[in-house]
Amino acid sequence: MFLKKLLSSFLNIIFILLLVTLILLPRKQKLLIAIILAIFYFFSTTIGANLAIYNLEKPYLNNYYLYYSLITNPKDVIPMFKEINKIVVLTGGIKANGELSEDSLSRLLTALLIYQAIKKYSNKEPEILILGKSIQYNTNIAKYMKLLVTSIQPKYLKDVNIFTENESLDTYQNVKNLKNFVNSNDKIAIVTSAFHITRTKISIKNTFDKNFVQNNIIFVPCNYRYQYKISKYDFLPSIKNLETTNIALSEFVGIVYYKIYYSIKHKKTSN
């Protein structure tokens, strides 16, 4: 079984191309390709992916098991949501055929678990607001996410009020358009992937009043990519781990961009 896993891990198109390149190149150029191959291998393992994603998810690892607690012990975690009247979900991608991405599904399911716990143990029915569309496919992701919920309608979701915002294409626009749906008395839970919370916070803090952010908003992380437990299989490369590494790199770029953007914006405003 381990041998099968080993073979399937290394027999992917990227590794094959790098190995072929390594074999065909003259000896003097092999070292560079060997170094690239080694780096590629490292960040394709769970160890490398963990290293890449850790700093993004580190501040929220204390909530690592929140998702499971909402399923197994919702009564124990409901105090943190008792004042919430709006649950905001940031969309996380969609495929060309309309199938929701892992991030979109995880964010949606987490929001529904929060809603269910609030309704069951606090006898309140918060609104759910889903924000965003796909910039790649020009698809209303929020609409697809709402459709998924209304198609299933389990017991505690029977009367759920779901609103969608179908114009925002990124986190900046998500947060900017969110202002049109909330007022100063709202208590909001913002649900997004753990790696994405830092960038979301940057936008929120630069868009909403400081006191409102501190007193009226809580951030709920989900879909963690950092893995606590390591086994022998985690030393094998996988496209999934490489995806995590790529997400971390993309998110770091986004964070730096947002910080620079808001810094320039505030300077222009103050002048």
N, C-alpha and C positions, 0 to 999 in steps of 0.2 A: 504493500500500500504506500509506504514511504517512497519507494522507487518510482512508482507511478506519479506521485505528487511532485517528485524531483524533476522528472522528465517533462511533465506538463508545465512546470514553472519556468523552465529554461527554454522550452520550445515555443517561444512566441516570436513574432515577426521582428521586433526591435532587437532582441538578443541575437537572433539569427543574422540580421543585417550587420550588426556590430562585429560578430565573430567572423563572418565572411570578409568584411573589410579588413579585420586584423590579419587574417590569413593572406589576403591578396596584396596588401601593402608591402613596400620594401622594408627591410629590417629597421632602417633608421627612423621610419615613421610609425613603427609598431608601438613604441612606448606611449605616445600620445593617445592612441586608440585604446591601449590597455588601461591607461588611467581613466579615460572616459567610461570604459566598460566597468571598471571597479566602482566608480562613483555612481553610475547608473544602477549597478547591482545593489549597492548599499541603500540607496533611497527607494529601491523596489522591495526592500524587506520591511517587516514591521518595526524593527529597530530604527531604521532610517526614517520611516514615515512618522514614528513617534517623536523622533528628534525634531522633525520639520514642523509638526503640528502642536507640539507641547506648549510653547509660549503663548499661542493663541487661545488654547483651551485651559491653561493652568489656572487662571482666576476663577474658573467655574467648575473645577473638578470636584468641589465640595457638593455640587448638585448632580454628580455623575449618575446616581441611582434614582433621581427624582422621577424619571419616566416610569420605572418599575414600581416605585412607591405609589404612583397614581393608579396603578393597576391593582397592586396587592394590598396596599394600606392607605387608601385615599383619605380616610378619616384622620390619619395622623399628619398629613401634609396640608389639609384644607385650611388651617389657620393662616398660612401665607397668602391665600387667595380669597379670604373671607370678604374683603371690601371691593374686590374686582367687579366692575360692571361692563367692561369691554375687554375682549381677548383679541389681540391684533396678531395676525399671522403674515409673515413676509414670505412670499413665494420663493421657491428654490429651483426652478427649472422644470422643463417638460421635454419629452421626446417628440419627434416629428409626427408620430402616429397618435399623439394625444395622451400617451402614458406618462403619468407623473413621475418625476425623478425621485430618488431616495430622499433627498433633502425636503422636497415638497411634501411627500407622504409623511415623513417623520414629524415635520412641523404641524401639519394638519392633525395627525393623530394625537399629538401632545396637547394641542388646543382643545380637541374634543374630550380628552380625558380630564382636563381642567374644568371644562364646562360641566361634564357629568358629575364631577366631585362637588362643584359649587351647588348645582341643582339638587343633588341628593342630600347633602349635609348642611347646606345653608339656606335651602329653599329659595334660591334666587336663580334667575335665568339671564346671565350676561349675554350681550351681543357678541357675535364673532365677526370680525372684519378681516377680510383677506385682501392683501394688496399686491398688485403687480401683474405684468404680462411678459411674454417671452420676446426679447429683442432679436433672438436668432430666427424664430419661426413666426413672429408677429401673432402669437397665439395668446388668448386670454387665459392664463394659467389659473387665475382666481376663479374664473367661471367654471373651469374643469374641476377644481377642488370642491367648489360648492355643489356641483352636480353629483360628485361622488358621495357626499354626505346625504343629500336629499334622496339619492337612489337607495341607500341602505336603511336609514331611519330606524335605528335601534330604540329601545324603550326610552332612555334618558335623552335622546336627541330628537324626539318626535316633534317638539315645538320650537326647536332652535331657530333663532333669527340670525341668518348669515347675510352679510352685506359684502359686496365686492367692489374694488377699485381696479379698473382695467386699463389704466393708461400709463402708470409708472413703469419704467424700464430698468431701474437700478435702485440701490439702497437710498441714494440721495433723493430720488423722486418719490420713493416709498414714503420716506419721512416727511418730505415737503407736502405731499398730498394728504398725509395722515392728519395734518392740522385742520383740514376741512371736515373731519369726522368726529372730532373730540371737542369738549369744552372744559372749562377750568375745574368743574366738579367731578370729572370722570376719574376713575381709578382703573389703570390699564395694565394688562399683562402683555408684554411683547414677546412672541415666541419665534425663535429662529435657531439655526444650527449653532452649536457652541463656538465653532471657529469664526462665526460671522458676527458675534455679539459685540466685539470691540469696535468694529467699523460702524455697526448700527448705533452704538452709544455715542460715537463721535458725531454722527449726523443728528441724533436726538438732542444732545447737549448744545449743539450749535443752531438748533431750530426752535426749541421750546424754552420757556422760562426756567431758570435754574431751580426755583422752589417747586415748580410743577414736576420737574424731572425727579427731584429728590423725594417728594411726598406722594406723587400720584402714579409713578411708573415703576414696575418691576420687570426685570428681564428674565425670561425662562429659556435656558439652553436645552437643546436636544440633539440627537444624532451625533453624539461624540465620535470622533475618529481615533482619539488616543486610546490605546489598549493597555490595560493594567497587566493582564496575564500574558506571559510569553512562553511559548513551547518550541520544540525543535522545528516545527513547521514554519515558525515565524522568521527563520533564517533563510527561507526560500523566497525568491523574488515573486512578485505578483503585480499585475496591472492595477489592482485595487490599491495597493500600497503606493504605487507610483502616482495614482490619481490623488491620493491624500497629500503627497509631497507637492504635487502641482497646485492643488487647492491652497496649501499653505503659502506657497510662493506668490500666487495670484492675490491672496488676501493681504499679505504684507505690502505688496505694491499698492493695493487699494487703500490701505490704511495710510501709507505715506502720502499718496495723492490727495486723500480727503483732508489730511492735516494741513498740507500746503494750500489746498483750495480754500478752506475755511479761514486760514490765516490771512491770505490775500484778500478775501472777501471782507473780513472784519476791518482790515487796514483801510480799504476803500471806503467802508461805511463810516469809520471814525474820522476820515478826512473830509 
